[in-house]
Amino acid sequence: MKLKHKHAELMMEYAKDAMETAEPWLRWEVYSIIDNDWRPFTFYHPFWFSETQYRRKPQTININGHEVPKPYRGEMQYGQSYYVTELETSELCTQLSWNEDLWDQSAMERGIIHLTKEAAIKHAEALLSFTELSPTPK
């Protein structure tokens, strides 16, 4: 019995991208163990090495010139951890658990839910960029 390829689901996503664009690799990243970070492809189609990690680039939105991870608007599981953008706290975000209550629904509708702390902080920083005071005219 043959097992599926380790990256089979990613390959399917990549194939869908190839149906939409002639340069699907521009939507993807590869994990660099040297840099310990995700990097855009510097070559064309991925080789799909089993020991290498691949992912589709996270989608972003532009807020006042800041590229910010797109807020999460998908399905949530009861008890799933998430982060909300908070402008009132020094941490700029708060970690919560999805309870399917009015607060959760409101946060989802407002587009302030992120699945990582870093994404929620970037979102808050972008929103705060609107409040920077311009220099006083002389």
C-alpha positions as CSV (number, residue, x, y, z in Angstrom):
1,M,0.0,0.0,0.0
2,K,1.5,3.3,-1.1
3,L,1.3,6.3,1.2
4,K,0.6,9.7,-0.2
5,H,3.4,12.2,-0.7
6,K,4.2,14.3,2.4
7,H,3.3,17.5,0.5
8,A,0.3,16.2,-1.5
9,E,-2.2,18.7,-0.1
10,L,0.2,21.6,-0.7
11,M,0.8,20.3,-4.3
12,M,-2.9,20.5,-4.9
13,E,-3.0,24.1,-3.6
14,Y,-0.1,24.9,-5.9
15,A,-1.8,23.3,-8.8
16,K,-4.9,25.5,-8.2
17,D,-2.6,28.6,-8.1
18,A,-1.1,27.4,-11.4
19,M,-4.6,27.4,-12.9
20,E,-5.0,31.1,-11.9
21,T,-1.6,32.5,-12.7
22,A,1.4,31.8,-14.9
23,E,3.7,32.4,-12.0
24,P,2.3,30.4,-9.1
25,W,5.6,30.3,-7.2
26,L,5.2,34.0,-6.4
27,R,2.5,33.0,-4.0
28,W,4.6,30.5,-2.1
29,E,7.5,30.4,0.5
30,V,10.1,27.9,1.5
31,Y,11.5,27.5,5.1
32,S,15.2,28.3,5.4
33,I,16.8,26.3,8.2
34,I,19.9,28.6,7.8
35,D,17.9,31.8,8.4
36,N,15.3,30.1,10.6
37,D,12.6,32.0,8.6
38,W,10.3,31.7,5.7
39,R,11.7,33.0,2.3
40,P,10.0,33.6,-1.1
41,F,11.0,31.2,-3.8
42,T,14.1,32.3,-5.6
43,F,13.5,29.7,-8.3
44,Y,10.6,28.6,-10.3
45,H,8.4,25.6,-9.3
46,P,9.2,23.9,-6.0
47,F,11.0,20.6,-6.0
48,W,8.8,19.3,-3.1
49,F,11.6,17.7,-1.2
50,S,10.2,15.7,1.7
51,E,12.6,17.3,4.3
52,T,11.8,20.8,3.2
53,Q,8.8,22.9,4.4
54,Y,6.7,24.9,2.0
55,R,3.7,27.1,2.5
56,R,1.5,29.5,0.6
57,K,2.4,33.1,1.5
58,P,0.1,34.5,4.2
59,Q,-2.4,37.0,2.7
60,T,-2.0,40.6,3.7
61,I,-3.9,43.8,3.7
62,N,-2.6,47.3,3.5
63,I,-3.4,49.7,6.4
64,N,-1.9,53.2,6.0
65,G,1.1,51.9,4.1
66,H,1.7,48.9,6.4
67,E,1.4,45.4,5.1
68,V,-0.5,43.5,7.8
69,P,-1.5,39.8,7.9
70,K,-5.1,39.5,6.8
71,P,-7.4,39.0,9.8
72,Y,-8.8,35.5,10.1
73,R,-12.4,35.0,9.1
74,G,-12.7,31.3,8.8
75,E,-14.2,28.6,10.9
76,M,-13.2,28.3,14.6
77,Q,-13.4,25.3,16.9
78,Y,-14.9,25.7,20.4
79,G,-12.0,26.4,22.8
80,Q,-9.6,27.3,19.9
81,S,-7.0,30.0,21.0
82,Y,-6.8,33.2,19.0
83,Y,-5.6,36.8,19.4
84,V,-7.5,40.1,19.0
85,T,-6.0,43.4,18.2
86,E,-6.2,45.7,21.2
87,L,-5.2,49.3,21.1
88,E,-5.8,49.9,24.8
89,T,-3.2,47.5,26.1
90,S,0.6,47.8,26.1
91,E,0.8,44.4,24.6
92,L,-1.4,45.5,21.6
93,C,-3.2,42.2,21.7
94,T,-5.1,39.8,23.9
95,Q,-5.2,36.0,23.7
96,L,-8.7,34.5,24.0
97,S,-10.5,31.2,23.5
98,W,-13.3,30.8,21.0
99,N,-16.6,30.3,23.0
100,E,-19.1,31.1,20.2
101,D,-20.4,34.0,22.3
102,L,-21.3,37.5,21.3
103,W,-17.7,38.8,21.9
104,D,-16.3,36.2,19.6
105,Q,-18.8,36.9,16.9
106,S,-18.2,40.7,17.2
107,A,-14.5,40.3,17.0
108,M,-14.9,38.2,13.9
109,E,-17.3,40.7,12.3
110,R,-14.9,43.6,13.1
111,G,-11.9,41.8,11.5
112,I,-9.6,41.8,14.5
113,I,-9.0,38.1,15.0
114,H,-5.6,36.7,14.2
115,L,-4.3,33.2,14.8
116,T,-0.8,34.4,15.9
117,K,0.2,37.0,18.4
118,E,2.6,38.6,16.0
119,A,-0.1,39.2,13.4
120,A,-2.4,40.8,15.9
121,I,0.4,43.1,17.1
122,K,1.3,44.1,13.5
123,H,-2.4,44.9,12.9
124,A,-2.5,47.1,16.0
125,E,0.7,48.9,15.1
126,A,-0.7,49.7,11.6
127,L,-3.9,51.1,13.2
128,L,-1.8,53.2,15.6
129,S,0.1,54.7,12.7
130,F,-2.9,56.8,11.9
131,T,-2.6,58.6,15.3
132,E,1.0,59.8,14.8
133,L,1.1,63.5,15.1
134,S,2.4,65.5,12.3
135,P,5.1,68.1,13.1
136,T,3.7,71.4,14.1
137,P,3.9,74.0,11.3
138,K,6.3,76.8,12.0
